[in-house]
Amino acid sequence: MKKINPHLLSVRALLAFHIAARERNFTRAAEVLSIGQSAISHGVRQLEERLGVVLFERQHQGVQLTEVGERLAKRLERGFQEIQAGLEDVMMAQRQQHKVTLSVSTSLASHWLMPRIARFKQQHPDVQLRCITQDTDFDINRLDFDLCIPLGQVPWQGYRRWKFAEEVIFPVCSPEFLTRYGPFEQPANLQGRSLIHLEELYAARFDWRQYFRHYDLTPQSSAGDASYNDYSIVVQAAMEGQGLALGWLHIVWPLLESGKLVVPLPERIVTNHDFYIIAREGQPMREECRALLDWLLEEMGGMGSL
């Protein structure tokens, strides 16, 4: 079988025939390709001459594919579909290279990350951030992430880590709550006041019971106490004036800056449970991941102190 020299075939001619065969009309084909009808006619005629066959029967009311034209049109349809799929695969792979998945808690994402994320996008417009929220470290090994900020202590084996923030804890409330029930001069003054508790299904974080015991005080419940299983709701309840909540500095700092929350007491508790950004060992640190990591550390490092 005689092989066709590919250099004799014009891609423009093949595309002109492909669209004309699909539309069954030279005028519509020209509109699809945003070219003149004469260019379609020229491309089809050029292809016919180089193949030595007639692909279209010119009729008074339009064109009709010949039997040879039908066979070629079907082959080209499959070929162009493969080309389209290949191009889409390449484009998708390119986008995936610029995507970074960050796993954080809902509260950190809502109150600390979201107010800042516009700055990251301005500095790195080509990086596509995929943020997934996870309010437990349970089965963290199965999570899909490039970078993760766990809630607490996780097995460090198999992970690289960078210190993100100290765990600094203190009571917070709305300005209105402090005006109505304050001032509070010492932790003992909080006993019997409306407290907002965080209930967690898995490993519990520092709670009010531990807070009072830290100061050798006996925890006391109040009819005004409330409990929620999502720290974002705990923070929202405090802003709404429902009571006192425990605040983690690295999460509530933006709310203190904006005045939505206030600190009723000067005392704060610094634990030895620092927060870290982690990445899996053996997983290449792509340029986009490094950019996000450096930005997170810089943002946290630039945060003020009480």
N, C-alpha and C positions, 0 to 999 in steps of 0.2 A: 504494500500500500504506500503510495506516494505521500511523503510528509509535507505539510504546509509550512513554508518559512514564516515564522511568527513575525518577522520584520516586515512582511508584506501586508500584515493585518494592522489596521489602525484601531486603537482603542476607542477613538471617537466614532469610528464607523460601526464597531460592534455595539457601542452604547446606543447609537442612533437607531440601529436595527432593533435592538432589544426593546427600547421604549416604543418604537413604532409598532412592533409586533404586539406588544402588550396593549397599546391603546387602539390598535387597528385603525389608526388615523394619523397622518403625518402632521396635521395642524396641531392636534392635541399633544403629540409627542414633542413638537417644537415648544409648546407652552410649558410642558413639564421641565424641559431642559433649559428654558429661558434663552432659546436661540431662534434663528429664523427658520421658516419651513424649508427654504432652499438648502440650508445646512443639513437637514434631515435627509432630503432627497439626494444630496450629493454623497452623504455618508453611506446610504443604502446602495446607491449605484456603484460606489467605489468597492464596497464589499462584494457585490454581485460580480463585478469585473474580475476581481482578484480570485474569487472562488470558481468563476466560470459557470455560474448557475443563476437562475431567475428565482428570487426570493419572494417577490410580490407580483401579483397580477394587477396592473393598473386598470381600474374600471371607471366608468363615468361618475359614479357616486362615491368613489373612494378607492381603497386598496384591499386586496385579499391575499393572504399568505398562500403560497404554493405548498405542495406536499413537502418539498425539500425545506421550504421556509419554516413550516410547522415543526419539522424535526429539529432544525437548528434553533428555533425559538425556545423549545423545551430545554435543550441542552444549555443554552445561554442563561435561561431563567435559573436553573440549578447552579450554574457557575457564579452568577452575580449574587445569588443568595449566600453561597459559600464565602465570597469576597466580603459581603456585608457582615456576615457572622464573624469572620476573621478580624475585620476592622473593629467591630464592637468588643471583641475579646481583648484586643490590644488596648483599646481605650479604657476598658474596665480595669485591666491590670494596672494601667498607669494611674488611674484614680485610686486603686487600692494601695499603691505604693505611697500615696500621700495621705492616707487615712490613718489616724491614731485613735485607738480605743482606750479610754480612761474610765476606770471603775472607781466610783466614790459613793459615799453615803448620800441619801436624799437631802439631808440637812446641810451637808457641806456644799453640795451642788447648788442648792437653792439660795443659801445665805452668804456663802463666800465666793464660790466660783462664778455664778451667773452675773453678779455685778461687775466682774473683772474680765469676763471672757472676750468682750469687744476689743480690749487692748491686745489680747493674743492674736485675734484675727487681723487686726491692723498690722501687727508686726510680721505675721506669717499668713498672708492671704491665700497661699497655695495649699496650706495644711487643712485637711478635712477632719474635724474633731468629732469623734463618736463617743458620747458620754453615756455610760450605763450606770444606773444607781443600784446599790446593793446595801441593804441595811442589816446585814449579818455577815460575819466572816465564815459562816458554816460552809464547809466544802469549797473553800476558796480555790483549791487546786483545779477545780473544773470550770472556773470562770474564764471567759474569753476576754483578755485584756492585753494591752501593751504595757500600760502603767496602772497601778492600783494603789489607793490609799486606804488600807484596812482600818476598821474601827478600833481594833485592839491588837493584842499579841497574836501572831500567827507563826507557824513553823517557818523558821528562816532558812532551813535547808532547801537548796534549789532556787533561792531567790537572791538577787542583789537588792540592796536597800540604801536609801538616802534619807537622812533625818528631815522631816517636814516641819514638825512643831512639837513643843512640849505640851504635856497635858496640864493645863492650868484651869482650875474649876472654882467657881464662885457663884453666889446667888445673883439673879437678875430679876427685874420686874419692870412694869411700865412706869413712866413718870407719874401718872395719875395714881397708881397704886401706892407709890412711895409718899406722895403728898397726902393721901387719905389715911394711911396707916403708919407712916413713919413719924419721926426718924427712927432708924434702928442703930443702936450704938454698939451692939455686940451680937454674936451668933445666938445667944440665949434669947434675944428679943424676937427671934423668928419662930420660936416654939409657940404652937397654937394658932399661927397664922395660916392662911390658905396656901397650901403647897401644891405644886403641879408635879406629878410623878411620871416617870417613864417606865412603862412595863415592856420588857423585851422577852421574846420567846426563847432565845438562845442565851449565850453568855451575857449577863447583865453588866451594864456600865456602873460607874460610881453613882450612888443614889443618896437620897436625903438621910436615910438611916446611917450610912457611912459618914455623911457630912456631920451630923450631930455627934456621933461617936468620936470623930476626929477631935472635937472640942470637949470631950468627956461630958456630953449632954445626953439626956434620955429623949429619944424621938417621941413626939406627941402628934397624934392625928387630930384633924379638925373637920367639922362638918363641911367646910368649904373646900376640902381637898379634891383634886381631880386627877385622873390617871389616863394616859394615852400611850399607845404602843408605837408611836412614830415621833421621833424627836422634832421633826419639822412642825408638827402640830403642837407639841409642848411649847416650842418657841413662839408660835403664833398665839397660843393661849396666854402666854405671859405678856405679849404685846397688847392683847385685848384687855388686860387688867384682871384676868381671872385669878392671879396669885403670883407666888414666887416660884421661879424655876431655877434649876442648876444650869449655869452657862459654861460652855467650853470656849475659852478665849479665841481659839483659831476659827470657831464657827460664828460666834455672836459679835465679834469685833466690828463688822460693818454696821450692825444694828446699834451698837453703842456709839459709833461715830455719827450716825444719823439721828441719834436721840430717841429712837423708837424703844430702846431699852436703856435702863440705868442700873448702876451697881449700888445697892443700898448699904453695903458694908465694905470697909477697906480690906478685910481679911480675904485671902485666897489660898487655895490648896494647890501645891505643885506636886504631882505624883511622879513616880519613876517610870510611868508608862508613856513614853514618847510615841508620837505618830510618825510613820515612815511612808515614803513612796517606794513601792517595790516593783521589780521587773524580773521575769524568769531568767535564770542563768542559762546560757547557751542560746538564748534568743537574741539575734543581732539587734543592736541598738541603732535603728535607722535614724537618718538625719532628722526626720520629722518628730520621732520620739524624743530625741535629745533636745530638740527645740522646745517641746512641751515641758519636759522635765526641768530644763534650766529656767523656763518661765515660771513654773510653779514654785520653785525654790526661791527665785528672785522676788516674786510677789509676796510670799510668806515672810521672807527676810526683811522686806520693806514695811511690814506691818508694825504699827506702833505698839506701845505697852501701856498698861494701866498705871 
